[in-house]
């Protein structure tokens, strides 16, 4: 008996990822900023914002259709690192 099974080609990439849902929501509210992540560090926030701007996360393609920034916010003495993004146009 074989330790694996032959079941055909793998399914297509799932398009309903967390980022696909976020990008779709942003597209429905063009030019409106939304908080898309709250990473633990400012470095991770900056990296996530850059990945959105560069289209390294496929949901945010084509490059240039989303703006993203990282900000550290202090509210009520609590420090939070946030990634803000907005859809600014481009092919869908």
C-alpha positions, 0 to 999 in steps of 0.5 A: 500500500502506498503512503500517498495518494494520486488525486489529480492536480492541486487546486488553484490558489485560494483568492479568499485570503485575509489580504484579499478580503481586506483589499476588496473592502478597501476597493469598495471605499476608495481613498478612505484610509483603513487600519489593516494591521496592528503589528507588534513592532514599528519595524514590522508595521513599516515592512507590511506597509512597504509590502502593500505598496510594492505589491508583494502581497498579491491582493494589492496589485497592481503596484500603485493602486494602494497607498500604505503607511506605518504609524505608531499611535499613543492613545490613553497611554497605550502604544500601538503600531498600525498599518494604514492603507487605502485604495487609490485606483488602478485596474481591478 
